[in-house]
């Protein structure tokens, strides 16, 4: 696979806006480990190798276990995730697949037991952001670092 173009170099002002949203979400107070699980799960759904590479590395550096990362694609069948994480992951899947799911109440309502309204907004912005990054990376065929090293 060949990178189509360097979108940051072509339109840096567009990427600066995305980075602004990314930084706002990071400053929101959402738990870093939860955020990395959400980013990884959305990236799995979207097939984004670049983001999977980045966010699994970041999660490991923050102390996330290999077992939980490996089982994330099957989180519904695993007891390794907390009720708060499960609510966030269900919402991640619903919003990521919004064209198919229409973000149902069955995925929204459990959030209220584990997140404040403000946290629900920030969680949703986190999901919006990672989906945006996934679409940029997949659309422009951004290569994850090992691919860059192997190609060099």
KAURJO-V153620 format. One record per residue. SS is DSSP state (~ for helix, > for strand, _ for the rest). OMEGA is omega in whole degrees, 0 to 359 (NA if undefined). D_FIRST is the distance of its C-alpha to the first C-alpha in whole Angstrom. Layout:
BEGIN
{{SS/OMEGA/D_FIRST} {SS/OMEGA/D_FIRST}}
END
This chain:
BEGIN
{{_/182/0} {_/176/4} {_/182/7} {_/176/9} {_/177/12} {_/187/14} {~/178/16} {~/180/19} {~/183/20} {~/184/20} {_/184/22} {~/180/24} {~/177/27} {~/180/25} {~/176/23} {~/177/26} {~/177/28} {~/179/25} {~/176/26} {~/177/29} {~/178/29} {~/181/27} {~/176/30} {~/178/32} {~/179/31} {~/181/31} {_/186/35} {_/182/36} {_/175/37} {_/180/35} {_/183/34} {~/181/31} {~/177/31} {~/180/31} {~/180/29} {~/175/26} {~/179/26} {~/180/26} {~/180/23} {~/181/21} {~/178/23} {~/180/21} {~/174/18} {~/181/18} {~/184/19} {~/179/17} {_/183/14} {_/181/13} {~/181/12} {~/182/12} {~/176/16} {~/178/16} {~/183/16} {~/189/18} {~/173/21} {~/175/21} {~/180/22} {~/179/24} {~/178/26} {~/180/27} {~/180/28} {_/176/30} {_/178/32} {_/183/30} {_/175/30} {~/182/27} {~/180/29} {~/177/29} {~/180/25} {~/183/25} {~/185/27} {~/180/26} {~/179/24} {~/185/28} {~/181/30} {~/181/32} {~/183/33} {_/177/34} {_/184/37} {_/185/35} {_/181/34} {_/175/37} {~/177/39} {~/179/37} {~/180/34} {~/178/34} {~/180/35} {~/180/32} {~/177/30} {~/179/31} {~/177/31} {~/180/28} {~/181/27} {~/182/29} {~/179/28} {~/180/24} {_/188/25} {~/179/28} {~/180/28} {~/189/28} {~/188/31} {_/178/33} {_/188/33} {_/176/36} {~/180/39} {~/177/39} {~/179/36} {~/187/37} {~/179/41} {~/178/40} {~/187/39} {~/178/42} {~/188/43} {_/184/41} {_/172/40} {_/177/42} {~/179/42} {~/178/40} {~/178/38} {~/177/37} {~/181/36} {~/176/34} {~/179/32} {~/176/31} {~/175/30} {~/180/28} {~/177/26} {~/183/26} {~/182/24} {~/176/22} {~/175/21} {~/178/21} {~/178/18} {~/182/16} {~/175/16} {~/184/15} {~/179/12} {~/182/11} {~/181/12} {_/176/10} {_/177/7} {_/183/9} {_/176/8} {_/190/11} {~/180/13} {~/178/13} {~/178/9} {~/181/11} {~/181/14} {~/181/12} {~/185/10} {_/NA/14}}
END
